[in-house]
Amino acid sequence: MFEIIKKNYERGLWSKQMVATAVRKGVITAEQYREITGEDYNLQ
């Protein structure tokens, strides 16, 4: 799932909020969020 989310974010299909939701749901980790967005994940 990480690679799919990363590609979708890079293509502009996913927002940071959508990536954050994937972290909250346990689909990806906070570290993977940072790798995708370039920002630290903060509990939102």
KADA-V903110 format. One line per field, one symbol per residue. phi: phi as a letter, one per 30 degrees, with the letter a starting at -180 (. if undefined). psi: psi as a letter, one per 30 degrees, with the letter a starting at -180 (. if undefined). A space follows every 10 residues. Layout:
phi->???
psi->???
This chain:
phi->.edddddddd didccddddd dddedidbcd ddedddcibd dcec
psi->eeeeeeeeee fgfkleeeee eeeefgelle eeeeeefglk kkk.
